């Protein structure tokens, strides 16, 4: 199979034109994949008040629950806190906000081992 110079030139130019387009598409996909940063949950939020959420669990009216002493109940060992890094992380109970890993609310449930 013989390839003419014209066909080779078209192939090279087409490949060169596709590189910036592919880069643009990759950058757009990466930007869409990054989740927007959620605001910190305020203790004054209506849902937070209803569930007695506190950013500092030691200020919460905790009681022993499901065999776990109150002093050991924090968002960081609750099954509803989502994986991640940092002091503030997403929670399934408060999907529009992040909660403090040292916080607590009435829905606290020990994360399975």
Secondary structure as GFF3:
##gff-version 3
##sequence-region A 1 113
A	DSSP	alpha_helix	5	33	.	.	.	ID=ss1
A	DSSP	beta_strand	39	40	.	.	.	ID=ss2
A	DSSP	alpha_helix	46	50	.	.	.	ID=ss3
A	DSSP	three_ten_helix	57	59	.	.	.	ID=ss4
A	DSSP	three_ten_helix	70	72	.	.	.	ID=ss5
A	DSSP	three_ten_helix	75	77	.	.	.	ID=ss6
A	DSSP	beta_strand	88	90	.	.	.	ID=ss7
A	DSSP	beta_strand	97	100	.	.	.	ID=ss8
###
